[in-house]
Each structure stands twice: as C-alpha cells, then as structure tokens.
Amino acid sequence: MEKFNFEMSMEKLQDIVNKLEKGDQTIDESIEMFKEGIELSRMCSKKLDEVEREITVLLEGEDGSIREEAFEQEGE
C-alpha cells in the first residue's frame, strides 16, 4: 500500500473538485470521482486529527524555563 501523502491528497482532491465543477464527465464518471473525493477528504481529515493530537505548545516561563502544554484550539 502506498504511503499517505497529505499534500498530494489535497492536490488530488482539488483536482477532483475542479473537474466536477466543470461538469464535463458522464454521471458515472462523476459518481466515481465523487467517491474518490470523499475518501481523500476522510483520509486528510483523519491525518489532521492525528497531527492536532500531537501538537504541543512550548511556553517560556518568567524564569526562562520551558514547559510543554497540550495544544488547545480556541473555543475548546
């Protein structure tokens, strides 16, 4: 199985969206492209979720020490 590449997957997803917006495909081709787009979207979303869990923010204290805290998005 090919290793997942986020950037390439996003480019492929954008290409699919552009082609679907043009409307030059048959209905069957459009359905297949849509299915592929949904799968790419799910894989990218999963990868972003994984990365978000890994992110930590390093903060410098007043004494110059560095402490590590889990990343929290605004609104959480």
N, C-alpha and C positions, 0 to 999 in steps of 0.2 A: 504494500500500500504506500502511496506517495505521501511524503511528509506534508502536513498542512502548512501553508504559507498565507498568512493573513493578508498581506498587501496584494498578492496575486489574486487571492479570492475576492477581495474588494474590487479590483480592476475588472475581473470576470463578471461580477455582479453588476457593475456599472455598465459594462458592455451589453449584458442581457437587458437591462432596463432601457438603454438607448434603442436597441433593436425592437423591443416590444412597443416602445413609444412610436416608432416609425410605422409599425403595422404592416410590414412587407411580407410577413410569414403567413403560412396557412394556419388554420386554427389548431391543427395537430402539432405543428412546429411551435406555435405559441405556447401551447399547454406544456410541452416538454421543456421549453426554455423557462417557463414559469416555475415548474417543479424543480429544475436545477437551481434557479434563483432562490427559491425558498430554502433549499438545502444549504446553499452557500451562506445565506443570511443566518440560518441557525448555527452553522459552524463558527461564523465570525462572532456572533453574539456569545456563544459558549466561550470562545477564546478571550473575549473582552471581560467576561465574568471571572475567568481564571486569573487574568492579569490583575484585575481590580483587587482580588483577594490577596495577591502577592505584594501589592504596593505598600510600602511603608514610607512614612514621612520622618525625616531626621530633623530634630529640633535642637537648637543650641540653647542651653540654659544660661542664666546670668553669669554663672561661674565658668563658662566656656566649655562645660561638659556637653556631650552629645547624647541625646536619648532617642530611642526609637519608639514610634507610636503607629498603630494601625491607621491606615488611610480611611477617612470617612468623607463621603460626599456631602456637600451642603444639602440641607433639608432632611438629613437622616437623623 
